[in-house]
């Protein structure tokens, strides 16, 4: 555990700690003794790179569409000195959608990497084990008004929780590792998918059309209020996840190892699970089930980062990047027809999932 | 199975015959109900009066022109999907191998959508195209199963199949978004339903179903030998490779035909052989016989429910089969030891 070596040995005044390979270490003399802060070089580079890529993709996202705005004009429109048309298109039409894309992508990917770490199974993303579908079914129920109509985000949260309880409950005997857990989750997801169809078939066509985006995943119909709620939840969730990062790194090991290193395993598990389910529910309330992002984002982050720690921030950024690019592709590839972002991510993520499955079995996460 | 442990072979042997008779009776009852019940003004009473000889032109039209073809098609689709499921499970030696889950139906649906976009017309080309798509899907999935290590783990194969069929389904919807004409032509077909199918559709697929049943009858015995292992089958004078290819061809013919009429329907090929094995025991030949009444029973029951729950509109058939199939999937997966086929 190189990360702990540095921290445990601290940094004395004469700084006798040998420099750790691959880390930047900042040591300074505080009031109560020596302090030091270490950053993994690769993580810093990866996060900055992903952030830069996200900014670049965002500018392209704002500039492309049925009305083209030059990248420079986009920047001008953002900061308020451009012609009316450009600033209307950029600020009123595309910026809210970009915000939705970034925050849903980030939330799905964060939820994905949390769930994968929790289950010690890289296939255990909320989208695959049926939590997306549960949230979707409940959100659709609130739109078509089956008896009780609460705002979609609340219902999506309830649905995500129900599906998570079902999947984890069904897996109670066999544990979350391996493929049985995943297939049980697929079964749960299939039931909720069927329930969604059932509800859509029961209502008038207009109501069904209003609920349709939820069933495939699209950024076209964002219920008012859901986005603000998601951004708030995402900020909170990301901060919590970063604070939990060290426990997450340890949760990857056996329970005995983790608790020996000072992690309250059961409590951390519950916290991580709740966080992941809540993020999924909030994100589904905005964009519907785009669960593949929860698989792709963490995969990208893991392939870029070292395996020393769980790349929480990198996965979040990668998820946002994937979502922005996918929605950009969906808006522009077949224009004027718009491909729902859920279909784009499924077409990209499906082969990826197959490739993961067909590789010879290695350790998970 | 409720047969007690100490039951002698004679008791066991008597049970399947009784069960078969019971199943056939149930199938006839369900078919009758399928003729009697439906949306619209012709209720069970009027339909029953018509069947016992009353003169009622509206009821005659609805019962004989709409419901009867639908019932017959339901029977054919149920038989095809049930038998195809049992065959695929036998050849993949995997109780979870199901044409819908493994992407065979999705392959057929994708092929039809692709053909429509490339300019074919729905009426003429659908069946062979669907069968070709099913064949390609089947070969893809089974070659994945032979891929390093995947085949040893039945559940991993199912995951690969689910990923594959999810991919094909989204490609299909991509095509439908791209081409409005194709979307209009197959919108009601791609969700999986028996509504509005005509008898001509059934006649069009009947030849391939007949061919498939002849082939199945011929290979049932070698297939039972194959269940004992490849070496035993070779030792008994069969050709495992040839049998496998024939089975794959049969599955493609059957699933392609069923998908061409009714659209992609998942989980029938999982539930039906599951129940049939519970009745028939491990022998594939007996299982296949039991699939013949159980498949139509499930499809017809689902179809009747799909007409009734949301009357006057209709539910996609796949919704109901998923609602009843997913719990079976979970139950099989949760079982401590997967039954190896």
Interface residues (C-beta under 8 A of the other chain):
Chain A: X123 X170 X173 X174 X178 X179 X180 X182 X183 X184 X186 X187 X188 X190 X191 X193 X194 X195 X197 X198 X201 X202 X216 X334 X337 X339 X342 X343 X346 X347 X350 X351 X353 X354 X357 X358 X360 X361
Chain B: X96 X144 X147 X148 X149 X150 X153 X155 X156 X158 X159 X160 X162 X163 X164 X166 X167 X169 X170 X171 X173 X174 X177 X178 X266 X267 X309 X310 X313 X314 X315 X316 X318 X319 X320 X322 X323 X325 X326 X327 X329 X330 X333 X334 X336
